[in-house]
Amino acid sequence: MNREEAVKLLKKYNNEEFHIRHAITVEQVMKYFAKENGEDQDFWGLVGLLHDDEKEKYPDEHCKKAPELLAEINASEEMVHAICSHAYGICSDVKPEHKMEKILFAVDELTGLVWAAAKMRPSKSTKDMELSSGFENYELNKLVIIADDLISGEKRKSRISNIAFKEGEKVVFAD
């Protein structure tokens, strides 16, 4: 499978600009982390690109319908598992186990959070946002630690709304 086939599948089941933009954003961030980790940038990127492949058309079957749609492009079992694991605890019982899956789990939410913050700004853009609050030195292992904490959280209503703050290396959940 190549990126052209992946984009074609993505656009077959997603029409809204937001979903396409989110997929491309997650793709690019996943490629960055693959490079930082010495992993296959193309594979990690495709996983990021297709992680919500069916969400717009089949929102009530998110991650459940994905294997069927990914079969259209002969996606590997590794890719299917990674994609299905990114919504663990929300609408999937497939647990992220590999580093790439944990990174996808966190990147999906963090890119959404950045996008939401940008939409609240007068410019409606990330281009004039400044990196602050200690995130300048954010390391890959901390992202994986946050993903692990999110995955192991027992009382999660959604993956972002109940995160109160980060204390040291541990995510603290609000009631």
KOLKOL-19910 format. One record per residue: residue in three letters; x, y, z of N, C-alpha, C in turn; residue number from 1; chain. Coordinates in steps of 0.1 Angstrom, whole numbers. Layout:
BEGIN
+-----+-------+--------+-------+--------+---------+-------+-------+--------+-------+-----+---+
|   r | neast | nnorth |   nup | caeast | canorth |  caup | ceast | cnorth |   cup |   k | c |
+-----+-------+--------+-------+--------+---------+-------+-------+--------+-------+-----+---+
| ALA |     X |      Y |     Z |      X |       Y |     Z |     X |      Y |     Z | NUM | A |
...
+-----+-------+--------+-------+--------+---------+-------+-------+--------+-------+-----+---+
***
This chain:
BEGIN
+-----+-------+--------+-------+--------+---------+-------+-------+--------+-------+-----+---+
|   r | neast | nnorth |   nup | caeast | canorth |  caup | ceast | cnorth |   cup |   k | c |
+-----+-------+--------+-------+--------+---------+-------+-------+--------+-------+-----+---+
| MET |     8 |    -12 |     0 |      0 |       0 |     0 |     9 |     12 |     0 |   1 | A |
| ASN |     5 |     22 |    -7 |     12 |      35 |    -7 |     3 |     46 |    -3 |   2 | A |
| ARG |     9 |     58 |    -2 |      1 |      70 |     4 |   -10 |     73 |    -5 |   3 | A |
| GLU |    -9 |     72 |   -19 |    -19 |      76 |   -28 |   -32 |     67 |   -25 |   4 | A |
| GLU |   -30 |     54 |   -23 |    -41 |      45 |   -20 |   -47 |     49 |    -7 |   5 | A |
| ALA |   -39 |     52 |     3 |    -44 |      56 |    16 |   -52 |     69 |    16 |   6 | A |
| VAL |   -48 |     79 |     8 |    -55 |      91 |     7 |   -68 |     88 |     0 |   7 | A |
| LYS |   -68 |     80 |   -10 |    -80 |      76 |   -17 |   -91 |     70 |    -8 |   8 | A |
| LEU |   -86 |     61 |     1 |    -95 |      54 |    10 |  -100 |     65 |    20 |   9 | A |
| LEU |   -91 |     73 |    25 |    -95 |      83 |    35 |  -106 |     92 |    29 |  10 | A |
| LYS |  -104 |     97 |    17 |   -114 |     106 |    10 |  -127 |     98 |     6 |  11 | A |
| LYS |  -126 |     85 |     5 |   -138 |      78 |     1 |  -148 |     78 |    13 |  12 | A |
| TYR |  -143 |     78 |    25 |   -152 |      78 |    37 |  -152 |     91 |    45 |  13 | A |
| ASN |  -145 |    101 |    41 |   -144 |     114 |    48 |  -145 |    125 |    38 |  14 | A |
| ASN |  -154 |    134 |    40 |   -156 |     146 |    31 |  -153 |    159 |    37 |  15 | A |
| GLU |  -155 |    160 |    50 |   -153 |     172 |    58 |  -138 |    176 |    58 |  16 | A |
| GLU |  -136 |    189 |    56 |   -122 |     194 |    56 |  -115 |    191 |    69 |  17 | A |
| PHE |  -123 |    192 |    80 |   -117 |     190 |    94 |  -111 |    176 |    95 |  18 | A |
| HIS |  -118 |    166 |    90 |   -113 |     152 |    92 |  -101 |    150 |    83 |  19 | A |
| ILE |  -101 |    155 |    71 |    -90 |     154 |    62 |   -77 |    161 |    68 |  20 | A |
| ARG |   -79 |    173 |    73 |    -68 |     181 |    78 |   -63 |    174 |    91 |  21 | A |
| HIS |   -72 |    169 |    99 |    -68 |     162 |   111 |   -59 |    149 |   108 |  22 | A |
| ALA |   -64 |    142 |    98 |    -56 |     130 |    94 |   -42 |    133 |    89 |  23 | A |
| ILE |   -41 |    144 |    81 |    -28 |     148 |    76 |   -19 |    153 |    87 |  24 | A |
| THR |   -25 |    160 |    96 |    -17 |     165 |   108 |   -12 |    153 |   116 |  25 | A |
| VAL |   -20 |    144 |   119 |    -16 |     132 |   127 |    -5 |    124 |   118 |  26 | A |
| GLU |    -7 |    123 |   105 |      3 |     117 |    97 |    16 |    123 |    98 |  27 | A |
| GLN |    17 |    136 |    97 |     29 |     143 |    98 |    36 |    142 |   112 |  28 | A |
| VAL |    28 |    143 |   122 |     34 |     142 |   136 |    39 |    128 |   138 |  29 | A |
| MET |    32 |    118 |   133 |     37 |     104 |   134 |    50 |    102 |   126 |  30 | A |
| LYS |    51 |    108 |   115 |     63 |     107 |   107 |    75 |    113 |   115 |  31 | A |
| TYR |    72 |    124 |   121 |     82 |     131 |   129 |    87 |    121 |   140 |  32 | A |
| PHE |    78 |    115 |   148 |     82 |     107 |   159 |    88 |     94 |   153 |  33 | A |
| ALA |    84 |     89 |   142 |     91 |      77 |   136 |   106 |     81 |   133 |  34 | A |
| LYS |   108 |     92 |   127 |    122 |      97 |   124 |   130 |     98 |   137 |  35 | A |
| GLU |   124 |    104 |   147 |    131 |     106 |   160 |   134 |     92 |   166 |  36 | A |
| ASN |   126 |     82 |   163 |    128 |      69 |   169 |   135 |     59 |   160 |  37 | A |
| GLY |   139 |     64 |   148 |    146 |      55 |   139 |   137 |     44 |   133 |  38 | A |
| GLU |   124 |     47 |   132 |    114 |      38 |   127 |   110 |     41 |   113 |  39 | A |
| ASP |   102 |     33 |   107 |     97 |      35 |    93 |    87 |     47 |    92 |  40 | A |
| GLN |    92 |     58 |    87 |     84 |      70 |    86 |    71 |     68 |    78 |  41 | A |
| ASP |    73 |     61 |    67 |     61 |      59 |    58 |    50 |     51 |    65 |  42 | A |
| PHE |    54 |     41 |    71 |     44 |      32 |    78 |    37 |     40 |    89 |  43 | A |
| TRP |    45 |     46 |    98 |     39 |      54 |   109 |    31 |     65 |   104 |  44 | A |
| GLY |    35 |     71 |    93 |     27 |      82 |    87 |    13 |     77 |    81 |  45 | A |
| LEU |    14 |     65 |    75 |      1 |      60 |    69 |    -8 |     56 |    81 |  46 | A |
| VAL |    -3 |     51 |    92 |    -11 |      47 |   103 |   -18 |     60 |   108 |  47 | A |
| GLY |   -10 |     71 |   109 |    -16 |      84 |   114 |   -26 |     89 |   104 |  48 | A |
| LEU |   -24 |     88 |    91 |    -33 |      93 |    81 |   -46 |     85 |    81 |  49 | A |
| LEU |   -46 |     72 |    84 |    -58 |      64 |    83 |   -64 |     61 |    97 |  50 | A |
| HIS |   -59 |     67 |   107 |    -64 |      63 |   121 |   -79 |     66 |   123 |  51 | A |
| ASP |   -85 |     75 |   116 |    -99 |      78 |   117 |  -106 |     76 |   103 |  52 | A |
| ASP |  -101 |     66 |    96 |   -106 |      64 |    82 |  -121 |     63 |    81 |  53 | A |
| GLU |  -128 |     57 |    91 |   -142 |      55 |    90 |  -151 |     64 |   100 |  54 | A |
| LYS |  -144 |     73 |   107 |   -151 |      80 |   118 |  -162 |     89 |   113 |  55 | A |
| GLU |  -160 |     96 |   102 |   -170 |     105 |    97 |  -182 |     98 |    92 |  56 | A |
| LYS |  -180 |     88 |    84 |   -192 |      80 |    78 |  -198 |     71 |    88 |  57 | A |
| TYR |  -190 |     65 |    96 |   -196 |      55 |   106 |  -192 |     58 |   120 |  58 | A |
| PRO |  -196 |     70 |   125 |   -192 |      74 |   139 |  -195 |     65 |   150 |  59 | A |
| ASP |  -206 |     58 |   149 |   -210 |      48 |   159 |  -203 |     35 |   158 |  60 | A |
| GLU |  -195 |     33 |   148 |   -188 |      21 |   146 |  -173 |     24 |   145 |  61 | A |
| HIS |  -169 |     35 |   151 |   -155 |      39 |   150 |  -146 |     28 |   156 |  62 | A |
| CYS |  -136 |     25 |   149 |   -126 |      14 |   152 |  -132 |      0 |   150 |  63 | A |
| LYS |  -145 |     -1 |   150 |   -151 |     -15 |   147 |  -152 |    -17 |   132 |  64 | A |
| LYS |  -154 |     -7 |   125 |   -156 |      -8 |   110 |  -142 |     -7 |   103 |  65 | A |
| ALA |  -132 |     -2 |   110 |   -119 |       0 |   104 |  -113 |    -12 |    97 |  66 | A |
| PRO |  -113 |    -24 |   104 |   -107 |     -35 |    97 |  -113 |    -38 |    83 |  67 | A |
| GLU |  -126 |    -37 |    83 |   -133 |     -40 |    70 |  -128 |    -30 |    59 |  68 | A |
| LEU |  -128 |    -17 |    63 |   -124 |      -7 |    53 |  -109 |     -8 |    49 |  69 | A |
| LEU |  -101 |    -10 |    59 |    -87 |     -12 |    57 |   -83 |    -24 |    48 |  70 | A |
| ALA |   -92 |    -34 |    48 |    -90 |     -46 |    40 |   -91 |    -42 |    25 |  71 | A |
| GLU |   -98 |    -31 |    22 |    -99 |     -26 |     8 |   -86 |    -23 |     2 |  72 | A |
| ILE |   -76 |    -19 |    11 |    -63 |     -16 |     5 |   -52 |    -25 |    11 |  73 | A |
| ASN |   -57 |    -37 |    15 |    -48 |     -48 |    20 |   -38 |    -43 |    31 |  74 | A |
| ALA |   -44 |    -36 |    40 |    -36 |     -31 |    52 |   -31 |    -43 |    60 |  75 | A |
| SER |   -19 |    -42 |    65 |    -13 |     -53 |    73 |   -20 |    -54 |    86 |  76 | A |
| GLU |   -19 |    -65 |    93 |    -25 |     -67 |   106 |   -19 |    -57 |   116 |  77 | A |
| GLU |    -6 |    -54 |   114 |      0 |     -45 |   123 |    -6 |    -31 |   122 |  78 | A |
| MET |    -9 |    -27 |   110 |    -16 |     -14 |   108 |   -30 |    -14 |   113 |  79 | A |
| VAL |   -37 |    -25 |   111 |    -51 |     -26 |   116 |   -51 |    -25 |   131 |  80 | A |
| HIS |   -42 |    -33 |   137 |    -42 |     -33 |   152 |   -39 |    -19 |   157 |  81 | A |
| ALA |   -29 |    -12 |   151 |    -25 |       1 |   156 |   -37 |     11 |   154 |  82 | A |
| ILE |   -43 |     11 |   143 |    -55 |      20 |   141 |   -66 |     17 |   150 |  83 | A |
| CYS |   -69 |      4 |   152 |    -80 |       1 |   162 |   -77 |      4 |   176 |  84 | A |
| SER |   -64 |      4 |   179 |    -60 |       6 |   193 |   -60 |     21 |   197 |  85 | A |
| HIS |   -61 |     30 |   188 |    -60 |      44 |   191 |   -72 |     50 |   199 |  86 | A |
| ALA |   -83 |     43 |   199 |    -94 |      47 |   207 |   -97 |     38 |   218 |  87 | A |
| TYR |   -87 |     31 |   223 |    -88 |      22 |   234 |   -95 |     29 |   246 |  88 | A |
| GLY |  -105 |     22 |   252 |   -112 |      27 |   264 |  -123 |     36 |   260 |  89 | A |
| ILE |  -124 |     41 |   248 |   -135 |      50 |   244 |  -145 |     42 |   235 |  90 | A |
| CYS |  -140 |     36 |   225 |   -149 |      28 |   216 |  -142 |     15 |   211 |  91 | A |
| SER |  -131 |     12 |   217 |   -123 |       0 |   212 |  -118 |     -7 |   224 |  92 | A |
| ASP |  -117 |    -20 |   223 |   -111 |     -28 |   234 |   -97 |    -33 |   230 |  93 | A |
| VAL |   -92 |    -28 |   219 |    -79 |     -31 |   214 |   -69 |    -22 |   221 |  94 | A |
| LYS |   -61 |    -28 |   229 |    -51 |     -20 |   237 |   -39 |    -17 |   230 |  95 | A |
| PRO |   -34 |     -4 |   230 |    -21 |      -1 |   224 |   -10 |     -7 |   232 |  96 | A |
| GLU |    -2 |    -15 |   225 |      9 |     -22 |   232 |    23 |    -18 |   228 |  97 | A |
| HIS |    24 |    -15 |   215 |     37 |     -11 |   210 |    39 |      4 |   211 |  98 | A |
| LYS |    52 |      8 |   211 |     55 |      22 |   212 |    47 |     31 |   202 |  99 | A |
| MET |    47 |     27 |   190 |     40 |      34 |   179 |    26 |     36 |   182 | 100 | A |
| GLU |    19 |     25 |   187 |      5 |      26 |   191 |     3 |     36 |   202 | 101 | A |
| LYS |    11 |     36 |   212 |     10 |      45 |   223 |    12 |     59 |   219 | 102 | A |
| ILE |    21 |     61 |   210 |     24 |      75 |   204 |    12 |     79 |   196 | 103 | A |
| LEU |     6 |     71 |   188 |     -6 |      74 |   180 |   -17 |     78 |   190 | 104 | A |
| PHE |   -19 |     70 |   200 |    -30 |      73 |   210 |   -28 |     87 |   216 | 105 | A |
| ALA |   -16 |     91 |   219 |    -14 |     104 |   225 |   -14 |    115 |   214 | 106 | A |
| VAL |    -8 |    113 |   203 |     -7 |     123 |   192 |   -21 |    126 |   187 | 107 | A |
| ASP |   -30 |    116 |   186 |    -44 |     119 |   181 |   -50 |    130 |   190 | 108 | A |
| GLU |   -49 |    128 |   203 |    -55 |     137 |   213 |   -48 |    150 |   213 | 109 | A |
| LEU |   -35 |    150 |   213 |    -27 |     162 |   215 |   -29 |    171 |   202 | 110 | A |
| THR |   -29 |    165 |   190 |    -32 |     174 |   179 |   -45 |    180 |   179 | 111 | A |
| GLY |   -55 |    172 |   184 |    -69 |     178 |   185 |   -69 |    189 |   195 | 112 | A |
| LEU |   -62 |    188 |   206 |    -61 |     198 |   216 |   -54 |    211 |   211 | 113 | A |
| VAL |   -44 |    209 |   203 |    -37 |     221 |   197 |   -46 |    228 |   187 | 114 | A |
| TRP |   -53 |    220 |   179 |    -63 |     225 |   169 |   -74 |    233 |   176 | 115 | A |
| ALA |   -79 |    227 |   187 |    -90 |     234 |   195 |   -84 |    247 |   201 | 116 | A |
| ALA |   -72 |    247 |   206 |    -66 |     260 |   211 |   -64 |    270 |   200 | 117 | A |
| ALA |   -60 |    266 |   189 |    -59 |     275 |   177 |   -72 |    281 |   173 | 118 | A |
| LYS |   -82 |    273 |   173 |    -96 |     278 |   169 |  -101 |    289 |   179 | 119 | A |
| MET |   -96 |    289 |   191 |   -100 |     298 |   201 |   -93 |    312 |   200 | 120 | A |
| ARG |   -82 |    312 |   193 |    -74 |     324 |   191 |   -80 |    333 |   181 | 121 | A |
| PRO |   -78 |    346 |   182 |    -84 |     356 |   172 |   -79 |    352 |   158 | 122 | A |
| SER |   -67 |    347 |   156 |    -62 |     344 |   143 |   -67 |    331 |   137 | 123 | A |
| LYS |   -73 |    323 |   146 |    -78 |     309 |   143 |   -66 |    301 |   137 | 124 | A |
| SER |   -54 |    303 |   141 |    -43 |     297 |   135 |   -33 |    293 |   146 | 125 | A |
| THR |   -24 |    283 |   143 |    -13 |     279 |   151 |    -1 |    287 |   148 | 126 | A |
| LYS |    -1 |    295 |   137 |     11 |     301 |   132 |    16 |    312 |   142 | 127 | A |
| ASP |     7 |    318 |   150 |     12 |     328 |   159 |    12 |    323 |   174 | 128 | A |
| MET |    11 |    310 |   176 |     11 |     304 |   189 |    26 |    303 |   193 | 129 | A |
| GLU |    29 |    305 |   206 |     42 |     304 |   211 |    42 |    291 |   220 | 130 | A |
| LEU |    53 |    284 |   220 |     55 |     272 |   228 |    59 |    277 |   242 | 131 | A |
| SER |    51 |    273 |   252 |     54 |     277 |   266 |    49 |    266 |   275 | 132 | A |
| SER |    49 |    269 |   288 |     45 |     260 |   298 |    53 |    247 |   299 | 133 | A |
| GLY |    66 |    248 |   296 |     75 |     237 |   298 |    75 |    227 |   286 | 134 | A |
| PHE |    67 |    230 |   276 |     66 |     221 |   265 |    78 |    222 |   255 | 135 | A |
| GLU |    87 |    232 |   257 |     98 |     234 |   248 |   107 |    222 |   248 | 136 | A |
| ASN |   108 |    215 |   259 |    117 |     204 |   260 |   110 |    190 |   261 | 137 | A |
| TYR |    98 |    190 |   256 |     90 |     178 |   257 |    96 |    167 |   249 | 138 | A |
| GLU |    98 |    155 |   256 |    106 |     144 |   250 |    96 |    133 |   246 | 139 | A |
| LEU |   101 |    125 |   237 |     93 |     114 |   232 |    89 |    104 |   244 | 140 | A |
| ASN |    98 |    101 |   253 |     95 |      92 |   264 |    84 |     98 |   273 | 141 | A |
| LYS |    83 |    111 |   274 |     73 |     116 |   282 |    59 |    115 |   275 | 142 | A |
| LEU |    59 |    116 |   262 |     47 |     114 |   254 |    42 |     99 |   256 | 143 | A |
| VAL |    51 |     90 |   256 |     48 |      76 |   258 |    43 |     74 |   272 | 144 | A |
| ILE |    49 |     80 |   282 |     45 |      79 |   296 |    30 |     84 |   298 | 145 | A |
| ILE |    28 |     96 |   291 |     14 |     101 |   292 |     4 |     92 |   285 | 146 | A |
| ALA |     8 |     86 |   274 |     -1 |      76 |   267 |    -3 |     64 |   276 | 147 | A |
| ASP |     7 |     59 |   283 |      6 |      48 |   292 |    -4 |     52 |   303 | 148 | A |
| ASP |    -2 |     64 |   309 |    -11 |      68 |   320 |   -26 |     69 |   315 | 149 | A |
| LEU |   -27 |     74 |   303 |    -41 |      76 |   297 |   -47 |     62 |   295 | 150 | A |
| ILE |   -39 |     53 |   290 |    -44 |      39 |   287 |   -48 |     32 |   300 | 151 | A |
| SER |   -40 |     34 |   310 |    -43 |      27 |   323 |   -54 |     34 |   332 | 152 | A |
| GLY |   -58 |     46 |   328 |    -68 |      54 |   336 |   -81 |     46 |   336 | 153 | A |
| GLU |   -86 |     44 |   348 |    -98 |      36 |   349 |  -111 |     44 |   347 | 154 | A |
| LYS |  -112 |     56 |   351 |   -124 |      64 |   351 |  -123 |     75 |   340 | 155 | A |
| ARG |  -123 |     71 |   328 |   -122 |      80 |   317 |  -135 |     82 |   310 | 156 | A |
| LYS |  -140 |     94 |   309 |   -152 |      97 |   302 |  -148 |    100 |   287 | 157 | A |
| SER |  -137 |    108 |   286 |   -131 |     110 |   273 |  -116 |    112 |   276 | 158 | A |
| ARG |  -108 |    111 |   265 |    -94 |     111 |   267 |   -88 |    124 |   271 | 159 | A |
| ILE |   -95 |    135 |   268 |    -89 |     148 |   271 |   -97 |    155 |   283 | 160 | A |
| SER |  -109 |    155 |   282 |   -117 |     164 |   291 |  -115 |    162 |   306 | 161 | A |
| ASN |  -110 |    150 |   310 |   -108 |     147 |   324 |   -94 |    148 |   328 | 162 | A |
| ILE |   -85 |    152 |   320 |    -71 |     154 |   324 |   -70 |    168 |   330 | 163 | A |
| ALA |   -67 |    168 |   343 |    -66 |     180 |   350 |   -53 |    187 |   348 | 164 | A |
| PHE |   -42 |    180 |   351 |    -29 |     186 |   349 |   -19 |    174 |   350 | 165 | A |
| LYS |    -6 |    177 |   346 |      5 |     168 |   346 |    13 |    171 |   358 | 166 | A |
| GLU |    16 |    162 |   367 |     24 |     164 |   379 |    36 |    155 |   378 | 167 | A |
| GLY |    47 |    161 |   375 |     59 |     153 |   373 |    58 |    145 |   360 | 168 | A |
| GLU |    59 |    132 |   362 |     58 |     122 |   350 |    44 |    116 |   350 | 169 | A |
| LYS |    35 |    120 |   359 |     22 |     113 |   360 |    11 |    122 |   356 | 170 | A |
| VAL |     1 |    117 |   348 |    -11 |     124 |   345 |   -20 |    123 |   356 | 171 | A |
| VAL |   -26 |    134 |   361 |    -36 |     134 |   372 |   -49 |    136 |   366 | 172 | A |
| PHE |   -59 |    127 |   370 |    -72 |     128 |   364 |   -82 |    135 |   373 | 173 | A |
| ALA |   -90 |    144 |   368 |   -100 |     151 |   375 |  -112 |    142 |   377 | 174 | A |
| ASP |  -120 |    144 |   387 |   -132 |     136 |   389 |  -143 |    141 |   380 | 175 | A |
+-----+-------+--------+-------+--------+---------+-------+-------+--------+-------+-----+---+
***
